[in-house]
Amino acid sequence: MSTAVSPLAAATTSAADLALWVAVPYLCLAVFAVGHVWRYRQDQFGWTSRTSQLLEHRWLRWGSPLFHLGAFMVIAGHVVGLAVPAAWTAAAGIGEHAYHTTAVWAGSVAGAAMVTGLGMLCARRLLARRIRLGTDRSDKVLFPLLSATVLLGITATAAHNVFGPGYDYRATVSVWFRGLFALQPQPEAIAGAPLLFRLHALTACLLFAAWPFTRLVHVWSAPVGYLVRPYLVYRGRAVPGRTPGRRPPARPARSSRRAA
């Protein structure tokens, strides 16, 4: 397949649109792939979430589950909304109205949980002095970029599909998204989308570029093997002259006073 844009599309697409919706996404995807390889080869000991639970746990106990649960739901919704064509859901018997109603309300619940959890984690990092001092440069980039991506997505959904007349992003943004992975980019599909959706897509691309150099790499290190690993058997050390199952006699206490 060729990554060239069709002549008709190029005629109606400006150079800025080609840069924003073709060059930037492919560059971010390249950094995403190469960056993970570099990080794994150069910083395996840093391949972690760098938890700060020992420094503060009250806010983390609520903020972390809310954020991760909301994030999983949001990612699942994006996979269905962006990667699955509308014709497939229609063939499965899911009408357009039913799909959008479910997507809006389920996405609102997931987004609210994610925003609440992320807000608690950001506030915890700003207000807790020990955690604030331990914040490195990658976190200073990650948290604002992640917050901007999430808030733009929530605002776009609320402005156009909750309080607005409704916007079918599957006819524009989804077509552009699938075209990137099919190596047939269609920048004209997203160029006419509302500004909030375009900003959300652009910040998401930048988030993917920053991913390998932040704590987000721990997503690929889920302890799945823990579920199938064999049990660990602990055995006591054998002591000569000791009967198994019987405790050794207590030693007499030593006097702390020296003999005169």
Protein Blocks (a to p, Z undefined) as FASTA:
>chain_A
ZZbdcfklmmmpcfklmmmmmmmmmmmmmmmmmmmmmmmmmmmmlmcghiaklmomklmm
mmmmmmmmmmmmmmmmmmmmmmmcfklmmmnopafklmmmmmmmmmmmmmmmmmmmmmmm
mmmmmmmmklmmmpcfklmmmmmmmmmmmmmmmmmmmmmmmmmnbiafklmmmmmmmmmm
nopacfklmmmpcfklmmmmmmmmmmmmmmmmmmklmmmmccfklmmgccddddddddeh
iaghiacdddddddfbdcZZ
